Each structure stands twice: as structure tokens, then as C-alpha cells.
Amino acid sequence: ARNDDASFTIDAAPDAALLTKAAELRTEVFSPHLTTVGSRYLQTRRYEDELREAAGVAVALSDGDVVGVASAAAVPADAWYVSAVATAPNWRRRGVASALLDALDGARGHNAALLHVVETNAAARALYERRGFEAIDEGTLAAACAAAVAREIEGSDEAQILMRLPGTGKKPKPAKAPKKRK
């Protein structure tokens, strides 16, 4: 991932305090329409709960500030669902989202990855396509997987495109023990 002059690091095992800051960024990015302190607080707590329960979370940091967060949930049929990729506006197009996805890929292993992207978000769609994601029809998913994926966008009022990055289909081979030398 590109990391220009301003540097950031990725934490793929964030602690509780970092998850709270990451949830605050998600609220800022995904819920700017919430204007009251109470509604922003409740949304941030909801995002924080999601991050704590996620199968994988990665947080991008610069000088102690959270500048990006990505999370994934395990869904049936050996797939991961990338539930969110949020980057602070002044950190977009600087490699943060790619680095976050790289960190999730490390934890994803051989499994396929699925995600929804807002139809009108051309920049995000282009990023995912460059990474090998392809638009698919939900009807191509196994029933249990389709139901789990549909729950992820329940209540959204924006048109979404489902995208899939195929997995290798194989579980990684266990490492062989080194041969003994005589």
C-alpha cells in the first residue's frame, strides 16, 4: 500500500481504547447526518460493539490518531464479509484503505471475501475492482450466506452492489517439520 510522506501504521489487533476511537471515526464517516450528541453517542456505541465482535479488525494510525478502520465478519460458506472500510476524509487516496484491506486479507486466509459498496461510490468501487473484487448477484450465494450478507445492509436506504473476491478454495497446508540433520 502506498504510504506517501505522511506516515501511518496499521494495528491488526487493536485494544479496547483503539476500538472506541475507530468507532468514533466510523460515526464521522458513515453517519454525518446524526447531529445530536445522543444520536452520535448511540451510533458510536453500536459501531464499537460491531468492532468488538468482528472476526477481523484493522486500524490505521498516524501520530496516535485513528485515520482509518476496516472490519470483517465471518459468514457461512467459508467467506468473510468486509462490513466496513472507513477512511478519514483528509487521508483518502493515500493508501490507507488498501493497507487496511491487506491487513484483513492476512487474517482472511483462504476464504472468499464479500462486501457491499454504495452504488454511487465510484472511488470505493474502483479500489475494490483493482483488488480483484467483482460484482455478483446475491442469488449466486448459498442460502445461509445470502441471508447473512443481506442482514449486513438491513435498513440501508442506499442502492448497494455486492462484490466478491474469490478465495483460493484450499486451506493452507500445515508447515512441515524441519528434517533432522545427521
C-alpha positions in Angstrom: 0.0 0.0 0.0 1.2 3.5 -0.8 2.2 5.5 2.2 3.2 8.9 0.9 5.1 11.4 3.1 2.6 11.4 5.9 3.1 8.1 7.6 0.6 5.8 9.1 0.8 2.4 10.7 -1.7 -0.5 10.8 -2.7 -2.2 14.0 -4.4 -5.6 13.2 -5.0 -6.3 16.9 -6.4 -3.1 18.4 -7.1 -2.8 22.1 -10.5 -1.6 23.5 -9.4 2.1 23.6 -8.4 2.0 20.0 -11.7 0.3 19.0 -13.6 3.2 20.7 -11.6 5.7 18.6 -12.2 3.6 15.5 -15.9 3.6 16.2 -15.9 7.4 16.5 -14.3 7.6 13.1 -16.9 5.2 11.6 -19.6 7.5 13.0 -18.0 10.6 11.5 -17.6 8.9 8.1 -20.8 6.9 7.8 -23.3 8.9 9.9 -22.6 12.6 9.3 -26.4 13.2 9.3 -26.5 12.5 13.1 -26.3 15.9 14.7 -27.3 15.5 18.3 -24.9 14.4 20.9 -27.1 11.5 22.0 -27.7 10.1 18.5 -23.9 10.3 17.7 -23.1 8.6 21.0 -25.5 5.7 20.4 -24.3 5.2 16.9 -20.7 5.2 18.1 -21.5 2.6 20.8 -23.2 0.4 18.1 -20.2 0.6 15.9 -17.9 -0.1 18.8 -19.9 -3.3 19.6 -19.7 -4.4 16.0 -15.9 -3.9 16.1 -15.5 -5.9 19.3 -17.5 -8.8 17.8 -15.8 -8.7 14.3 -13.8 -11.7 13.0 -11.1 -9.2 11.9 -10.4 -5.6 12.6 -7.6 -3.3 11.4 -7.0 0.3 12.4 -4.8 2.9 10.7 -3.0 5.3 12.9 -1.0 8.5 12.4 0.6 10.3 15.3 -1.9 8.5 17.7 -5.0 9.5 15.7 -7.2 6.9 14.0 -7.2 7.7 10.3 -8.9 4.5 9.1 -10.7 1.3 10.1 -11.8 -1.8 8.4 -13.7 -4.8 9.8 -14.9 -8.2 8.7 -17.4 -10.7 9.9 -17.3 -14.4 9.2 -20.3 -15.6 7.2 -21.5 -19.2 6.3 -19.9 -20.9 3.3 -16.3 -20.1 4.4 -16.5 -16.5 3.4 -15.6 -13.2 5.1 -17.9 -10.2 4.8 -16.0 -6.9 4.8 -18.5 -4.9 6.8 -16.8 -1.5 6.8 -13.9 0.4 5.4 -13.8 3.9 6.7 -11.0 6.4 6.0 -10.8 10.0 7.4 -11.6 12.4 4.6 -8.1 14.0 4.6 -6.5 10.6 4.4 -8.3 9.3 1.3 -6.3 8.3 -1.8 -3.2 7.9 0.3 -3.1 4.1 0.6 -4.9 3.8 3.9 -7.9 1.7 2.7 -5.6 -0.6 0.7 -3.3 -1.2 3.8 -6.4 -1.9 5.9 -7.7 -4.4 3.4 -4.2 -6.0 3.2 -4.3 -6.5 7.0 -7.8 -8.1 6.8 -6.5 -10.3 3.9 -3.9 -11.7 6.2 -6.5 -12.9 8.7 -8.9 -14.0 6.0 -6.6 -16.7 4.7 -8.1 -19.0 2.0 -11.7 -17.7 2.4 -13.6 -15.7 -0.2 -14.4 -12.1 0.7 -17.7 -10.4 0.1 -18.7 -6.7 0.6 -21.3 -4.3 -0.4 -20.4 -0.9 -1.8 -22.8 2.0 -2.3 -23.6 2.1 -6.0 -22.7 5.8 -6.3 -19.3 5.5 -4.5 -17.1 5.3 -7.7 -13.8 5.7 -5.8 -14.5 2.7 -3.5 -15.8 0.6 -6.4 -12.6 1.3 -8.3 -10.5 0.4 -5.3 -12.2 -2.9 -4.9 -12.1 -3.7 -8.6 -8.3 -3.0 -8.6 -8.0 -5.5 -5.8 -9.9 -8.2 -7.8 -13.4 -7.9 -6.4 -16.2 -8.5 -9.0 -19.9 -7.5 -8.8 -22.1 -10.6 -8.3 -25.8 -11.3 -7.9 -26.8 -12.4 -4.4 -28.7 -15.3 -6.0 -25.3 -16.9 -6.7 -24.6 -17.3 -2.9 -25.6 -20.3 -0.8 -28.8 -19.5 1.1 -27.3 -19.2 4.5 -24.5 -17.0 3.2 -27.0 -14.8 1.3 -29.2 -14.4 4.4 -26.1 -13.3 6.5 -24.9 -10.9 3.9 -28.4 -9.4 3.5 -28.6 -8.8 7.2 -25.4 -6.7 7.0 -27.1 -4.0 4.9 -30.6 -4.2 6.5 -32.1 -0.7 6.9 -29.8 1.0 4.4 -31.6 3.4 2.1 -28.8 3.5 -0.5 -28.5 1.2 -3.5 -25.7 -1.3 -2.9 -23.6 -3.6 -5.1 -22.5 -6.9 -3.8 -18.9 -7.7 -4.7 -16.8 -10.9 -4.3 -13.1 -11.7 -4.1 -12.7 -15.4 -4.6 -10.7 -17.3 -2.1 -8.1 -19.9 -3.0 -10.6 -22.7 -2.2 -7.9 -24.5 -0.3 -6.9 -24.5 3.3 -3.3 -23.6 3.8 -1.0 -26.6 4.2 0.5 -27.0 7.6 4.2 -26.3 7.8 6.4 -29.3 7.6 8.7 -30.1 10.5 12.3 -29.5 9.5 14.3 -32.6 8.7 16.8 -33.6 11.2 20.4 -33.4 10.1 22.7 -36.3 10.8 
